[in-house]
Amino acid sequence: MRKLLLWCAQNKWLASHVPRWSFARRAVRRFLPGEGFDAALKAAVDLRAQGIGALFTLLGENVTELEDAGQVVEHYEEVLAASGGVHAEISVKPTQLGLDIDPAAAYANLQRLAGAAGKAKSFLWIDMEGSAYTDRTLDLYSRLKSEHSHVGIALQAYLHRTVGDVAKLLPSKPAIRLVKGAYAEPPQIAFPAKRDVDANYLALCAFLLPEVKRHHARLVLATHDTDLIAKAWRFAQAAGMERSQMEVAMLYGIRADEQRRLAREGFDVRVLIAYGDAWYAWYLRRLAERPANMLFVARQLFGA
């Protein structure tokens, strides 16, 4: 099922047709409060009332015109200016800022956003895309981190290389949002079995949590797997951490009951709120991360 979903995410014909289908638009509403930022901001306000923070991301990647990348930057500047009261951060994809066109322009766009995030007393996250972009994304982050303290990077636990990447980043006191990974990668690059991805995720947590305690790193556990979170919390306790020092991030609309429970128990919880009309590939990758979500899609199909 996961392989099929990832194949669909890459299929250009499906990408051009499926978003027009009404049932698909209904199904995606589980993960998106709406296509516009106004809906995302309203969702963040509601979450803030429950003690949960927000992480905004405008959907889209692989822009082909620098003008479009510039518009993305302008949009995020407006987002940062408008969201000071909801404990919000932003997360961007390098290819959305022009990495495929001009790496220097993409870096300049990241610098501009880092400056805007600093002015808003917020935080800028750089998303990780497919493995073809890993080295370039790490380079962008390392350069940006040398100039700005309030920037972080998403790293993927399913890649064999990630433990080495973490070790290289540690001297810079990195901020890492640890995800499992949601792109189609060969077994030479990524662990194909869920149990191996989970084991690597936990190993990375065990490696990083003591660094968090020593204030040498920031770690956000971006997963809906509450068993993994519970095991990571045991590592955190062994390192002498308080619950408020352990950060968890989940997607809007997934395991909302667990989001609220973790927040009530004192963990630092943040919800990634995606919005925009370029949701097709992103949505399929979210389903591939947790194919059990296909049950929800079936209900939308048959009106259950």
C-alpha positions, 0 to 999 in steps of 0.5 A, a space after each residue: 500500500 505504501 509503495 502504491 501511494 508513493 507511486 501515485 504521489 509521483 504520477 503526473 496524470 493523477 496529480 493533474 486530475 485527482 485534485 478536481 474530484 470532489 471526493 478527494 477534496 472532501 478527504 483532504 479536509 482531514 489534514 487541511 483546515 482550508 486552502 487559505 491562510 485565514 483558515 490555518 490561522 483560525 485553526 492555530 488560534 483554536 489550538 492555542 486555546 488548548 495549549 498547543 502551538 502551530 507550525 505553518 507550511 504553505 504547500 508547494 515544491 519545485 517551483 520553476 520561476 524565481 518570481 514564484 519563489 519570491 511570492 512564497 517569501 512575501 507570503 511567509 513574511 505576511 504569515 510571520 507578521 500576522 501570527 505572533 499571538 499563536 506561538 507559531 513557527 514556519 516550515 519551508 521547502 528549499 525547492 519552493 524557494 528556488 533551489 532547482 533554479 538558482 541555489 544562490 537565490 534560494 539561500 538569499 530567500 532563506 536569509 530573508 525569511 530567517 531575518 523575518 522570523 527573528 524580527 517576529 521572535 519566531 522560528 524558521 524550519 527547513 523541510 527535507 525533501 527527497 534524497 536527491 536534495 539531502 546534501 544541498 539542504 544540509 549545506 543550506 542549513 549549515 550556512 544559515 545556522 552560522 548566521 542565525 540561531 533561530 533556524 532548524 532542519 527536518 531530518 528523516 529517520 528512514 535514511 541510513 545516513 541520518 545518524 552521521 548527519 546528526 553527528 556532523 551538525 552537533 557542533 553547531 547546536 542544531 535544531 532538528 525536527 525528526 521525521 520518519 520520512 515519506 518519499 520513495 527511496 531505494 533500500 540502499 538509501 533508506 530502511 524499507 521496513 517500518 520496524 527498522 525505521 522505528 528502531 533508528 528513530 529511537 536510536 537517534 532520540 537516545 543520541 540527541 536527548 542528552 544533547 537537548 538536556 545540555 542545551 547543545 541541541 533542540 529536538 522535535 519528535 515529529 511523529 504520530 506514533 505514541 509508542 515511540 513518543 513514550 519510549 523516547 520520554 523514558 530516554 528523556 527521563 533518564 537524561 534528567 529532562 522535564 516534560 516541558 523540555 520534550 517537544 512533539 509535533 503532529 499533523 493537523 487532524 491526526 490523533 487530535 486526542 493524543 495531541 491534547 493529552 500530551 499537552 495536558 501532561 506538560 509536553 511541548 506540543 505543536 501541530 503542523 498546519 498545512 494549507 494551499 492548493 498544491 496538496 495532492 503529492 503532500 496528501 498522498 505522502 501523508 497517507 503513505 506514512 500511515 496507510 491506516 488513514 486509507 480507512 478515512 478515505 474509504 469513508 469519504 468515498 462511500 459517504 460513511 
